[in-house]
Amino acid sequence: LRRPQRHGGRCYLLHPRDIPLPFPFHNPKVTETATMMNAPFPNAQRMHYEGAASSSTGGGGHRTMINEAIILPKISADDQVAQRDDEESNANATNMVLWRGNLVAEKEAMALRHVFDDMQDHFGHQRADPRVRFNANLVRPSRDGMWFGDLDFTYNINGEHCNLGYIGMDVCVDLCPKLVHKHGQLRLKNYGKSWVYVYLPQLTLDKFKSYVKTGTGWDVSNEGTVYDPNRNLVAIEAMLHHQTGQPKPSFWAVKDKDAPGDNMSFSRIGTVQEVNEHPHQQRVHRGVGIFSVSMEVEGSPNFKPTPRAGDEANLCFTLVSVRTWGVTDCVAPIVHAPNKWY
């Protein structure tokens, strides 16, 4: 997965007036009620991105692509507990269980529930440091000498070490309309279909980079991000699966904005692409984004690169699911391509 082509233009990221940050996300207040949409529910897929051969369990092969769309669109907190009991009872001799219609290994199901259902060990403003270790295995390079690998995440869940290919972060997801050319075409090509901007505090991104450094030895470049020094926020490009056969990213909205955190539940209202097509949803949404992350490192086709002083890895984030508590007016979205990249 490669980032979209860089563009010229000016950047309008944040309102200059002094307004509260949309972070932290504790005690969220939903300012808009989401409506249910009908969505096709394709079967779960096992896929890999171009140039890589990694696994969520650390090693060769394909990464399991989780498809949240094959479950019922509304799941209350009590229903989630009942569903877990049913899924765990279906374990077979090879310790495979169902999680939301996806057949996965038992330990992977534990990690999926931890990240997707319980929303634990996410990176965010004023959150405790996540109990997770980052791993990466660079594989055969492309023709231009770039080496690729998926980041895998080992969670410490009540003393159990569970590997997963997904990580959560507190973010704002930008679904706002973008400026168009005079001929009617978007300046940001395929925005809302194959990629979106997500905004997060600089401190959150710095913390994430420190985990990459500790786990893989690689420093992380600032490629593909734009920084607003007035509010100390960063915009990053997040890829979206959108091609036929790929499970598109799910968009979930909180059901009861006044519910305490432990009892908070969400309704699936469609894919990110479907939500982006509805005018009343074309806002900046705040919540938790769940990502898969890949790494690319420049090297030689004949020699696998190793971390050295001054060398940096580029990260590519793919948004696979969103849990939103509502919209925010505290972040003014980028309206067309910025020209000041790191």
PENORWO-V832677 format. One record per run of one state. SS is the DSSP state (A for helix, B for strand, O for the rest). FROM is the first residue (numbers start at 0). TO is the last residue. If there is no record, write none. Layout:
ss = (SS | SS)
from = (FROM | FROM)
to = (TO | TO)
//
This chain:
ss = (O | B | O | B | O | A | O | B | O | A | O | B | O | B | A | O | B | O | B | O | B | O | B | O | B | O | B | O | B | O | B | O | B | A | O | B | O | B | O | B | O | B | O | A | O | B | A | O | A | O | B | O | B | O | B | O | B | O)
from = (0 | 44 | 47 | 62 | 65 | 67 | 70 | 73 | 74 | 76 | 89 | 95 | 99 | 101 | 105 | 117 | 122 | 123 | 131 | 136 | 145 | 157 | 159 | 164 | 166 | 174 | 179 | 180 | 185 | 186 | 190 | 191 | 194 | 201 | 216 | 218 | 220 | 224 | 228 | 232 | 239 | 249 | 254 | 260 | 263 | 265 | 271 | 276 | 278 | 281 | 283 | 298 | 299 | 300 | 302 | 303 | 311 | 327)
to = (43 | 46 | 61 | 64 | 66 | 69 | 72 | 73 | 75 | 88 | 94 | 98 | 100 | 104 | 116 | 121 | 122 | 130 | 135 | 144 | 156 | 158 | 163 | 165 | 173 | 178 | 179 | 184 | 185 | 189 | 190 | 193 | 200 | 215 | 217 | 219 | 223 | 227 | 231 | 238 | 248 | 253 | 259 | 262 | 264 | 270 | 275 | 277 | 280 | 282 | 297 | 298 | 299 | 301 | 302 | 310 | 326 | 341)
//
